[in-house]
Every structure is written in structure tokens, then in C-alpha cells.
Amino acid sequence: MSLKNSKTTTSGMEWNTMLGLLTRLKRDGKFREYLLVATGCYFGLRISDLLNLKWSGVLNVEEFTLMETKTKKKRKITINSFLKEVFQTVSHELERQGKFNIDDYLFANRWGNRMSVQYTNKMLHRIFDQYGIKGCGSSHSLRKTFGKRVWEMDNKSERSLVYLSEIFNHTSIATTKRYIGITDRQIADVYLKL
């Protein structure tokens, strides 16, 4: 969390670090945190949009469309098989505990309202500290993890930056490069390796 009118920087996790964190969260029975890290890293949504998701919109569907809070643009998201499994695991666990309602937010507080951004960031900060994840301090780390993964999966290509710019609804590819921490030197290295 940053102070008003100040900027902080956070980085995304390496993909294997994130997958290891998911394994440990599931093993330790931290299902809400498991769900949050998984959906944040696989969807790449801003936290305000992530916290608005409801079970009815994501459980047992192939894809969904949402209106982004910040940009007011529609975004279509396809749910991959891993995330479908996460949704099934967590919803079954919540059902077992008598805490599942299809109309609930994925990230509901004890009163059934959506969790606040501040609470979510505190929870993530605690998890990152507890599990030794360095360089990540907030929900923004999840979105950046998604961005880094897309860029790396496509061999750090300019094409992946175009995709990310579109997905993130950034105004330019330069914004996307800064956002995921890509330096001009790294871009030059892509060309040198051809």
C-alpha cells in the first residue's frame, strides 16, 4: 500500500515461485489466499475487478466478460483448466464448511460483502512474508506476475507486449514495458539472440 499521491514499485513473481506458493497455500489449508493468488496471477486483473468477481460468474463456465472498473472497457477472459480446478477445490471446501453460496463474491468478508483492497493487500503482504516471497508486497504483484509470464511464454517478443498492452488496456506498449519492468537493454537482447 502506498501513501496518498506517492508511487511504490512492486514486481511480479517468477512463475515457478508462484506455482510453489500455490502448492504450499493449498497444503496449509489457506484456501482464500490460494484462490486469490491463483485468480490474480491467471487473470491479470486489477484488484478492484478481481474483488468484484462472484462465484456465479466463474464457476462451471468456460469464459466470462466483465466491464473494467478503471477503464470502463469490456474484457473477455477464458478460464483455463488449472483455474477451473482451483475453483472446484475452493468451492467444495467452502461447501464442506457450510460457507458457500453461488451468489457470493469469491473474496467475501465475514459479512458477505466483497473484501476491501486494503484488507486484501494486508493479507497478501502477510502471506508473502510468511512464505518468503521477496519483492512482492501487494495485489499489484499478482497482475505483474501475469504480465511477466505472458512476456516470457512468448520468448520476450514485441508481439507479447502488443498482447499485454491490449489485455491491460494500456495506452501504449511503452507503458506496458514499464509496467512489467522491461528495460530497453532487455529488448535489445531479444534482437541480439535472434
C-alpha positions as CSV (number, residue, x, y, z in Angstrom):
1,M,0.0,0.0,0.0
2,S,1.3,3.4,-0.9
3,L,0.8,6.8,0.7
4,K,-1.6,9.1,-1.0
5,N,0.0,10.8,-4.0
6,S,3.1,8.6,-3.8
7,K,4.3,5.8,-6.0
8,T,5.6,2.4,-5.0
9,T,7.1,-0.2,-7.1
10,T,6.4,-3.9,-6.8
11,S,7.5,-6.7,-9.0
12,G,5.8,-9.9,-10.2
13,M,6.8,-13.3,-9.0
14,E,8.6,-15.8,-11.2
15,W,6.0,-18.3,-12.4
16,N,7.5,-21.3,-10.7
17,T,7.7,-19.3,-7.4
18,M,4.0,-18.5,-7.8
19,L,3.2,-22.2,-8.5
20,G,5.2,-23.3,-5.4
21,L,3.3,-20.7,-3.3
22,L,0.0,-22.1,-4.6
23,T,1.1,-25.6,-3.6
24,R,2.0,-24.5,-0.1
25,L,-1.1,-22.4,0.4
26,K,-3.3,-25.4,-0.6
27,R,-1.4,-27.8,1.5
28,D,-1.7,-25.4,4.5
29,G,-5.4,-25.0,4.1
30,K,-5.2,-21.3,3.2
31,F,-7.9,-21.6,0.6
32,R,-8.9,-18.0,0.3
33,E,-5.3,-17.0,-0.2
34,Y,-4.8,-19.9,-2.6
35,L,-7.8,-18.6,-4.6
36,L,-6.6,-15.0,-4.6
37,V,-3.1,-15.7,-5.7
38,A,-4.3,-18.1,-8.4
39,T,-7.0,-15.9,-9.9
40,G,-4.8,-12.8,-9.6
41,C,-1.9,-14.4,-11.5
42,Y,-4.0,-16.3,-14.1
43,F,-6.4,-13.4,-14.9
44,G,-4.1,-10.4,-14.6
45,L,-7.0,-8.2,-13.4
46,R,-6.7,-5.1,-11.4
47,I,-7.6,-5.8,-7.8
48,S,-10.8,-3.8,-7.9
49,D,-12.1,-6.0,-10.8
50,L,-10.8,-9.2,-9.1
51,L,-12.6,-8.4,-5.9
52,N,-15.9,-7.9,-7.8
53,L,-15.9,-11.4,-9.2
54,K,-18.7,-13.7,-7.9
55,W,-18.9,-17.5,-7.9
56,S,-21.9,-17.4,-10.3
57,G,-19.8,-15.7,-12.9
58,V,-16.8,-18.0,-12.9
59,L,-17.8,-21.5,-11.6
60,N,-18.5,-24.1,-14.3
61,V,-18.1,-21.6,-17.2
62,E,-15.5,-21.5,-20.0
63,E,-15.2,-17.7,-20.2
64,F,-16.8,-14.5,-18.9
65,T,-16.9,-10.9,-19.8
66,L,-16.5,-8.0,-17.4
67,M,-16.5,-4.3,-17.5
68,E,-13.3,-3.0,-16.1
69,T,-13.8,-0.5,-13.3
70,K,-10.9,1.8,-14.2
71,T,-11.1,1.8,-18.0
72,K,-14.8,1.1,-18.4
73,K,-13.8,-1.3,-21.2
74,K,-15.1,-4.8,-21.7
75,R,-12.7,-7.6,-21.1
76,K,-13.3,-11.2,-22.1
77,I,-11.5,-13.8,-20.0
78,T,-11.1,-17.5,-20.8
79,I,-10.7,-19.8,-17.8
80,N,-8.0,-22.4,-18.2
81,S,-8.2,-26.0,-16.8
82,F,-5.9,-25.2,-13.8
83,L,-8.1,-22.4,-12.6
84,K,-11.2,-24.4,-13.1
85,E,-9.7,-27.0,-10.8
86,V,-8.9,-24.2,-8.3
87,F,-12.5,-23.0,-8.4
88,Q,-13.8,-26.6,-7.8
89,T,-11.4,-27.2,-5.0
90,V,-12.2,-24.0,-3.1
91,S,-15.9,-24.1,-3.7
92,H,-16.1,-27.7,-2.4
93,E,-14.1,-26.7,0.6
94,L,-16.4,-23.8,1.3
95,E,-19.4,-26.1,0.8
96,R,-17.9,-28.5,3.3
97,Q,-17.6,-25.7,5.8
98,G,-21.1,-24.5,5.1
99,K,-19.8,-21.2,3.8
100,F,-20.6,-21.5,0.1
101,N,-23.3,-19.5,-1.8
102,I,-23.1,-19.3,-5.6
103,D,-24.2,-15.7,-5.5
104,D,-21.3,-14.7,-3.1
105,Y,-18.2,-12.8,-4.0
106,L,-15.1,-15.0,-4.5
107,F,-13.5,-12.8,-1.9
108,A,-16.2,-12.1,0.6
109,N,-15.6,-10.8,4.1
110,R,-17.4,-12.3,7.1
111,W,-20.5,-10.2,6.4
112,G,-20.8,-11.4,2.8
113,N,-19.6,-8.2,1.2
114,R,-16.6,-8.1,-1.0
115,M,-13.2,-7.8,0.7
116,S,-11.6,-4.3,0.7
117,V,-8.5,-3.6,-1.3
118,Q,-6.7,-2.6,1.9
119,Y,-7.6,-5.8,3.6
120,T,-6.6,-7.8,0.6
121,N,-3.2,-6.1,0.4
122,K,-2.6,-6.7,4.1
123,M,-3.5,-10.4,3.7
124,L,-1.1,-10.7,0.7
125,H,1.7,-8.9,2.5
126,R,1.3,-11.3,5.4
127,I,1.4,-14.3,3.0
128,F,4.4,-13.0,1.1
129,D,6.3,-12.5,4.3
130,Q,5.2,-15.8,5.8
131,Y,6.3,-17.8,2.7
132,G,9.4,-15.8,1.9
133,I,8.3,-14.3,-1.3
134,K,10.6,-11.3,-1.9
135,G,9.8,-8.2,-4.0
136,C,6.1,-8.6,-3.8
137,G,4.0,-6.6,-1.4
138,S,0.6,-6.1,-2.8
139,S,-2.2,-7.2,-5.1
140,H,-0.4,-5.5,-7.9
141,S,2.3,-8.2,-7.8
142,L,-0.3,-10.7,-9.0
143,R,-1.1,-8.7,-12.1
144,K,2.5,-8.1,-12.8
145,T,3.2,-11.9,-12.4
146,F,0.6,-12.5,-15.1
147,G,2.3,-9.9,-17.4
148,K,5.8,-11.3,-16.8
149,R,4.5,-14.8,-17.6
150,V,2.9,-13.8,-20.9
151,W,6.0,-11.9,-22.0
152,E,8.3,-14.9,-21.1
153,M,6.0,-17.5,-22.6
154,D,6.3,-15.7,-26.0
155,N,10.1,-15.5,-25.7
156,K,10.0,-11.9,-24.6
157,S,8.8,-10.8,-28.0
158,E,7.4,-7.5,-29.2
159,R,4.2,-9.5,-30.1
160,S,3.7,-10.4,-26.4
161,L,4.0,-6.7,-25.5
162,V,1.2,-5.9,-28.0
163,Y,-1.0,-8.7,-26.5
164,L,-0.3,-7.4,-23.0
165,S,-1.0,-3.8,-23.9
166,E,-4.3,-4.9,-25.2
167,I,-5.1,-7.1,-22.2
168,F,-4.1,-4.5,-19.7
169,N,-5.8,-1.7,-21.7
170,H,-2.7,0.4,-21.6
171,T,-2.4,3.4,-23.9
172,S,0.9,2.3,-25.4
173,I,3.4,-0.5,-25.5
174,A,5.9,1.7,-23.7
175,T,3.5,1.8,-20.7
176,T,3.3,-2.0,-20.8
177,K,7.1,-2.3,-20.9
178,R,7.5,0.0,-17.9
179,Y,4.7,-1.8,-16.1
180,I,6.2,-5.3,-16.2
181,G,9.7,-3.9,-15.7
182,I,11.2,-4.5,-19.1
183,T,14.3,-2.4,-19.8
184,D,15.5,-1.2,-23.2
185,R,18.6,-3.4,-22.7
186,Q,16.4,-6.5,-22.3
187,I,14.5,-5.6,-25.5
188,A,17.9,-5.1,-27.3
189,D,19.0,-8.6,-26.1
190,V,15.9,-10.2,-27.7
191,Y,17.2,-8.9,-31.1
192,L,20.8,-9.9,-30.4
193,K,19.7,-13.5,-29.6
194,L,18.0,-14.0,-33.0
